[in-house]
């Protein structure tokens, strides 16, 4: 039997008079690689924030059986490389050691920071934004060997097809 890592029961979220979603029940298990797809503004990022306990649901219960690393779609850039980062991963992503990073370099630095400290849960919100094809392939290689619970939001169909086991 698969080990439960996350269960949402009767979770709802609204902003103002706009209902974003109503989830009767959703469960994720160790080894699941789930892609969440849909149009912009439908609550995908909000759902990850609720799962990560950054935002409370309006109603319902979120049962987390593991810790999650979270890569936010919109976040302040990581200031610099730190001692707790995986330097091999930084090298593979070809992140330069300077303060003036492009959008893609900032994304790679933030991904390296997120992936450097392994947790059994991983939430990725649009991780391929600003990445070139080579960097996207490197990310796919990294995630192929991830054996925890992976929940991804992406509009990159190629990336989803390579990684996700459930959509």
SVG drawing of the C-alpha trace seen along z (x, -y; Angstrom):
<svg xmlns="http://www.w3.org/2000/svg" viewBox="-19 -43 50 45">
<polyline fill="none" stroke="black" stroke-width="0.4" points="0.0,0.0 1.2,-3.5 2.2,-5.8 -0.1,-8.9 1.7,-12.2 -1.2,-14.7 -5.0,-14.6 -7.4,-17.5 -11.0,-17.1 -13.8,-19.6 -11.3,-22.4 -12.7,-25.6 -11.1,-28.9 -12.6,-32.2 -11.3,-35.7 -14.0,-38.3 -17.0,-37.0 -14.9,-34.7 -15.0,-31.0 -11.6,-29.5 -12.1,-25.9 -14.0,-23.3 -12.2,-20.1 -14.2,-17.3 -11.3,-15.0 -7.8,-14.8 -5.0,-12.5 -1.3,-12.2 1.1,-9.4 4.8,-8.7 5.9,-8.3 3.1,-10.4 4.2,-12.9 1.1,-15.1 0.8,-17.9 -1.9,-20.5 -3.0,-22.3 -5.6,-24.9 -6.1,-28.4 -4.5,-31.4 -6.4,-32.7 -8.2,-29.5 -6.4,-28.9 -3.5,-26.6 -0.9,-28.6 -3.3,-29.3 -3.8,-25.5 0.0,-25.0 0.1,-27.8 -2.6,-26.1 -0.8,-22.7 2.4,-24.5 0.5,-26.1 1.3,-29.6 -2.4,-30.4 -5.4,-29.0 -8.3,-27.4 -11.7,-29.0 -13.1,-25.7 -11.9,-22.1 -9.0,-20.2 -5.4,-19.8 -3.6,-16.7 0.1,-16.8 2.0,-13.7 5.4,-15.0 7.3,-18.2 7.4,-20.0 9.9,-22.1 8.2,-24.8 9.3,-26.6 7.1,-29.6 6.3,-31.0 6.8,-34.5 9.5,-35.1 12.2,-37.5 15.5,-36.3 17.9,-34.3 20.5,-36.8 23.5,-34.5 24.8,-31.0 24.8,-29.7 26.8,-26.9 23.7,-24.7 23.3,-24.5 24.2,-21.6 27.2,-22.9 27.1,-20.1 23.6,-21.1 24.6,-24.8 27.4,-23.7 25.1,-21.6 22.6,-24.5 25.6,-26.8 24.6,-29.5 27.3,-32.3 28.7,-33.6 27.7,-37.2 25.0,-39.6 23.6,-40.4 21.6,-37.3 19.2,-37.1 15.7,-35.8 16.7,-32.3 19.8,-32.3 17.6,-33.5 15.2,-30.7 18.0,-28.2 19.5,-29.5 16.1,-29.3 15.6,-25.8 19.0,-24.8 18.2,-26.2 14.8,-24.4 16.3,-21.0 19.4,-21.2 17.6,-20.2 15.7,-17.0 12.2,-16.6 9.7,-13.9 7.3,-16.5 8.1,-18.9 5.8,-21.6 6.9,-23.4 5.0,-26.3 5.9,-27.0 9.6,-25.8 10.4,-26.0 9.5,-29.7 12.6,-31.6 14.5,-28.3 16.0,-27.4 15.6,-23.9 19.0,-22.7 18.1,-23.8 14.6,-22.3 16.2,-18.9 18.5,-19.2 15.5,-19.8 13.7,-16.8 16.8,-14.6 16.8,-15.8 13.1,-15.1 13.2,-11.7 15.0,-10.3 12.9,-12.1 11.0,-9.4 8.8,-11.5 5.6,-13.2 5.9,-15.8 3.2,-18.3 3.8,-20.6 2.0,-23.5 3.2,-24.1 2.0,-25.2 5.0,-23.5 3.4,-20.4 6.7,-18.8 7.9,-19.1 4.6,-17.7 4.7,-14.7 8.2,-13.9 7.6,-14.1 4.0,-13.7 2.4,-10.3 -1.0,-11.9 -2.6,-15.1"/>
</svg>
